[in-house]
Amino acid sequence: MGGGGQLTEPAEEVKGRAGGVYTWQEVQSHCSRSDQWLVIDRKVYNITQWAKRHPGGIRVISHYAGEDATEAFTAFHPDLKWVQKFLKPLLIGELAATEPSQDRNKSATIIQDFHTLRAKVESEGLFRARPSFFCFHLGHILLLEALAWLIIWVWGTSWTLTLLSAFLLATSQVTPNIPSPHAVILEPLAPPLFLNKPYTNIKGLFSQGASANWWNHRHYQHHAKPNVFSKDPDVNMLHLFVIGKTQPVEYGIKKIKYMPYHHQHQYFFLVGPPLLIPIYFHIQIMRSMISRHDWVDLACSLSHYLRYLCCSVPLYGLLGSMLLISFVRILESHCFVWVTQMNHLPMNIDHEKHQDWLSMQLHATCNVKQSPFNDWFSGHLNFQIEHHLFPTMPRHNYHLVAPQVRALCDKHGIPYQVKTMWQGFADVFRSLKNSGDLWLDAYLHK
C-alpha cells in the first residue's frame, strides 16, 4: 500500500495456517498494532511484520488492517505483477467460499463498476505519462526562479522589485509546484522509471526543500483514508480547529476548549495559511529527515536554502536574506493552504465508515471548474476527485477521465461536486464557521 521506496528482496514468510480458510469476522479481529491481517482479491495476508518494512510507511498499510484492501492496493501500485512477489510469503489463506468478496456494507456493484472503469482507462493509455509535460513543468519552475533573481540582480533591490521577486519565487514554489510531491511519488514519471529519483531530488528537495520520504509517509495516508479522523494526518488540527460535523459536537459535549472555536473562522487567517509551511511543515520535515537518517534528503533540502542565501546575501545581507526567505515561505504557504483545503475541508470529515473506494473518495473530495488559469494555479489539483481515485495517473490526463467518472457517479447516485475557485475559497471560511457554531451549541447546551 503506497508505492514509495524500493525493495529488492521479498518479505520473510509469516506464521499462519497455510492454505487456511477464513471468514470476514476472523479477518476483522486481526486489526491491532501487534496483529494485522488484510485481504487482497479474496486472499488473506498476515502483514504484522511486513508493515514495518513497507516502502509506503507502516501507518498507511496498517490503516487497512482487518479490511479488504484490494481497491487501495490496486490504486497505489502501478506494477501489480512486480509487487506480487512481496505478497506471496505473507499469504496465509483465503476467504471462505460462502463469504462475499467485499467486507462490511460495501456495494459489490459499485466496486465492480469502478474496476471496469479503471480497466477501461488503463486500456486507453491514460496511466502513461508524457515526459515532455514534466520537462516543461520543471523548466517552468526553473525559469520563474531564475527570473526572480535576475530582476533584483540587474535592476536593484528596491521595495517594489523585492516584492515582485518574492512573488515570483513563491509562484515558482506553488504554481505549478503544488502537486510536485504527487508528480514524483504517486505519478510514474515515464519509462525508464530510474529517472523518478533524480527528478524527485531536483524538484522536491532542491527546488522546494521538502523531503520526498516525509511526504510519502504523510500523504499516502491522506490518499488512503481521506478526511478520516486518526487516519488522515491532514485532518489532525492539533486542537487549533474543530472541523466537520462530528468533531465539534464531540468536543463540545466533553467541554473541550483549547481555543475559542466559535471564532476559528477568524483566527484561521492568522495561524493557518501563514504558518503551515514556514513553521509546522518545516519542523516536521527536518525532524523526519534526521530521525530517519535520510541524509541524502537532508543534504538536498539544505542545498535549497544554501542556494537562496548565495543569491540573496550579497544583496540583502544575512538578516535581510532570512527575512526574504521567510516572506516567500509565507506567501507560498497561503497559496498551498487555500488550494489544497478548498477541495477537502468543506467536505465530509468523520470517523472510519469503511466505504468502498469510489464512495469514500467522492465524499471527501470535490473538483474546481476547469480553466487554463485554474489548471495552472492549482497544478491540475482542481481535478481532485480524479487525483484521488487514480493517484498514479499523470495529472495531465485527469480532464480526459473526468467525464467517465462523473457518469459512473451519476449512475450510482453519488454526488460529484464541482465549484468555482472562489466558491471553494468561500467554502473553507464557511465550513470553519459552521463547525465552530456546532461546537459552541454543544458546549453550552449539551
N, C-alpha and C positions, 0 to 999 in steps of 0.2 A: 504494500500500500504506500504509494509515494515513490516516484522514480528517481529521487535524488541519490547521489552517491553511486559507487561502483563496487561490485564484488566479483571475485574470480573463483571462489570455492563454494560448493553447495553447502547447505546447512547440515549440521550433525543430525543423525537420526534421533528421534524422540521416543520416549516410552509411551506405550498405549496399547490398546487391543488391536493388533494388526488385523486389518480387514474387518474391524468392528462395525456394527450397525447401530445407529443412534437415533433417538427422537430429538425433536427440537427442544423439548423440555430438558433433556440431558445436556445438549449443547449450551443452552442458555444459563445453565448452572455454573458453567466454567467462564466466568467473566470478572474474576478478581485479579488483583495485581500479580498474584503469585500462581495463578492458574487460568490460562487463557486458551480457548478454542474458538475457531470460526469456521464458516462454511463458504466454499467457493465451488460453484457448479455442482452442488449436492455432495461434494466430498468434504470430509471433516478433517481439519488440521489442528494440531497442537502447536501453538506459536509461543508458548510460555518462555522458552529460552531464546527462540529466534527473534522475538520482539526487541531484545536488547541490541541485536546486530542489524536490525532493519535499516536500510540506507535512508529511508524517509523519516526515520526517528521512531522511538519507542511509542510515543503518545498517539500518533496518527493510526497506527495499526491496532493499538490497544483500544481505541475508541470503538472498534468493531468486534471486540471480544464478546462471544456469546451470540453473535448475529450472523446473518447472511451477508458476506462482504463481496459477493460476485460483481455487483454493479460498480462499486468503488474500485475493486481490483482491476476491472477492465478499463475504467476511466483513467487510472493513473499510470498504467504500464503500456507504453507504445508497442513493445515487443513481447507478447504474451508467451510465445514459444520459448524464448530465452529465459523468462522468469520461472517457467515450469520446473527447471532443474533444481531450483531452490525450494520449491514446494514439495517435491517428491519425498525427501527424507522426513518431512513434517506430517505426512499423511497417516492418519490412524484409523480411517474407516470412511463410511458414507452414511447418508440419511437412510432411514428405513423406507422401503418401497411405499408404505402407507402414508409417509409424511409428504406434505406439499413442498415444492421447490423453494417457495418464499416463506419467510418467517413472519410471525405475528399477523397483523391485519393488512399487509401489503397486497396491492392488487396485481394478480398474475397477468391480467390483460394489459395494464399499463406497462409492466415490466417487459412483456413480450413485444409490445408495440415500440417501445423505446429501443429495445435490442434490434428490432428490424430497421428502425431509422438509423441507428449507428452503423449497421452493416451497409446500408444504402449510401451514406455519406462517405464511408471508407472506400466503397467501390467507385465513387465519383472522384476520388483523389483529394478530398478536402482536408485530409490529415498530412498532406505533403506540403512542405514549406517551400517558399521561393527565396533562394539565397539572395537574390537581388533586393528583395524587400528589406531584409535585415542589414545588408550592406548599406543601403540608403538610410536606414534608420540610424545605424551607428555613425555614418557620415554626417547626418543631420545634427546629431548631438555634438560631435567634434567641431563642426562649423560654427554652431551657436556659441560654444565656449571660446573658440578662437576669436570670433568677432567681438565678444565681450572684453577680452583682454586687449585686443587691438585698439579699441576705442580709447581706453584710458592711457595706453602706452603712446599712442600717436597724438591724441588731441588734448590730453591732460586729465587732471583729477578734480575738476570742479564738481560741485554737488550734483548738477544736472547730469553730467557724464557718468559720475559714480553710480547714481541711481539707475541710469539706463543700463550700465554694465551689470549691476546687481540683478536687474530684472532679466537680462539675457542669460546670466549664469543660472538663475533659478529656473528659467524656462528650459535650459539645456538639461536640468535635472528632472524636471517634471513632465514637460510636453516635448517629445513623446516618450519620456523616460519613465513614466509612472508604471507601466507594465513590464519594465525590464526584468525583474525577477521571474515573471511568468515566461518571458521570452526565452530565458536560458535554463530554467529549471523545469517548467512544465511543458513548454513547447519544444519539440525537437527542432533544432536549427535547420539542419539539412544534412544529407549524407555528404561527406563522412562525418559521423557523429563525434569523432575526436575533436572537432572544431568547437564543440559546445563549451569545453572547459576554458580554453583561452578567451573565447568570446565572453564568458561569464566574468573572468578576471578583468578584462578591459572595460566592459560595460557596467558591471555591477560594482566592482571593487574600485578599480582605478578611476572610473568616471563618477561614482557616487559615494564611495567609501563604505558601502554596505556589504556585509558578508552573505554570500550565497548559502552557506551552510546554516547560518542563523535563520535566514528567510525560509529555507527548506523546512526546518523543524517547526517553525511557527505557522507558515502559510499553508502547508499541506493540511494542517488540522482545520483551517478555515474552509478549505475546499471540501474536505471530507465530511464535516458536520457544520455547515454554515448556520450562524445565529442560534447555536445550541449551547446553552449555559454549561460551563465546566468542560466543554469540549472544543469550542471555537475561541481561541485566545483574543480574537478581535472584539468579542463582547464582554471581555473582562475589563471593566472600567475602574478597577481599583477603588471602588466605593466613591469615586468622584461623581458618577452619574448613575441614575437608575433608568433602564431602557426597556422597551417593550410594554406589555400589559400585565405580565405576571410578576416580574421582579419588583416593580414599585409597590404593588399590593402586599407582597411578602415582606418587604422592608417596613412598610407602614404598620402592618399588623404586629410585627416584632418590635416596633418602636425604634428602629434603627435610623439614626440621623447623623451620619458622618458629615454631611453637607446639607445646606438648605435646598433640598432637591426641587422644591417648588419654584426656585429661581435658576434652575440649571440651564434653562434655555437662554439665560442672560450671561451667566459666568462661563458658559461654554466658549464664548468668543475670546475669553481671557486665558483659559487653561487648555483648551482643545487644539484648535488649529495652530496657534503659535508655538506650542511646546512639544507636540508629539514627536517630531523628528529631532530637533536640536537637543532635547533633554531625554525623554523616555526611550526612544529608539536608539539614540546614541549610547546611552548607558547599557542597554540590553545587548547591542552589537559588540561592544568592547568586552563586556563580561562573558559573552558567549564564546568569542574567539579565544580569549585567554583560558577560560575553564576547559574548553575542548581541545586546547593546544593546536588551534588552527593557525599555525604560524605563517603559512603562505597567505591566507586570507588577511591576517593582521598586517603583513608587510605591504600587500596591495592596498589595503584600506588606508594605511598611514601615508602611502605614496599619493593618495588623493589630496590629503591635507598638505603634504610637503609641496606638491605642485602649486597649490593655492598660495602658500607662503612665498615660494620662489618668485611667483609672478607679482605678488602684491606688496611684499615687504620693501622692495626698493622704491615704491611709490608712496606707501602709506605708513611705513614703519611697522613694528611688531604689533603694537596695540591697535592701530588703525586696521591692520590686516585681520586681526582677530574679530574686530567689530564687523568688518565687511563679510567675513565668513559666516558669522552668527546671523547677520541680517539676511544673507542669501538663504541660509537654512530655514529661517522663519518664513520667508516667502515661499520656499519650496514646501514647507510643512502645511501652510494654508491651502495650497492647491491640492496637495496629496489628500488631506483630510476631507475636503469638500467633494472631490471627485470620487473617492472610494466610499464615503459614507452615504452619499445620496442614493446608492444602489441597495444598501443593506439596512441602515438604521431605521428607516420608516417601515420596514417590512416586519414580518412575524418573527419575534425573538422569544424563545421559550425553552423549556427543558426538553430532553430527548423524547421524541414521539415515534421513533422507529418507522419512518416513512420510506417509501421506495425512492430511488434516486431522482426521478423526474419531479415528483411532488415535493420532495424536500428542498431541492434547489429552487423551484419556482416560488415556494412560499417564503424563501429567504432573499430572493433577488428580483430586480426589475431592470428594465432597459431604459436608456435615454435615447430620444429620437436621433436617427442618423442624419448627419450633415457633414460636409467637409470639415467645418470647424470642430464639431463635436468629436468626430473621429480622431482628429489631430490632437485636440486639447486633452482628451481622455485616453489617448493611446489605444483606441478601439475598445476600451473598457465600458463604453456606452452599450455594447452588446454583452452586458454582464450575465444574462441568462445563458447564452451560448458559451460564454467563457467558463461558466461553472459546470454546465452539462458536459462539455468536451474540453477538459483542461489541457490536453495535449494537442489540441488543434491550433495551428498557426492563426493568429488573430486576424490576418488579412482575409481569412475565409469565413469569418463569423457572419457577415452580411449575406453570404450565399446559403448558409444553412438556416438562418433565422426564419424564413417563411415556412420551412418544413417543420421546425419546432413549434411555431405558432399554430399550424394546422393540427399537430398532434395534441397540443393543449386544448384547442377548441373541441376536438373530438371527445376528450375525457372531462371537459368542464373544469379544467384547471386554469385559473386566472393567469394571463400573460400580460403583465403590466408594462406599458411604455409611456414615458412622460417627457416633457421638455426639460432641458437642463435647469432652467430657472425654477420649474416645479420641483425638481429634485432637490435643489438647494433649500427651497422653502419648506419642503417636507422634513428635512433634517431638523430645522428650527421647530416646526410644528410637532414633530414626534417627541422631541425633548420636553416641550411644554405639556403635551398630553400626559406623558409618563410622570412628570413632576406633579401634575394635578391629581393623578391617581394615587400617588404616594401620599400627598397631603390629606386627601379624603380618608385613606385607610389609617393614616397616622392619628388623625383627630377623632374618627368615628368608629373604628373597628377594634 
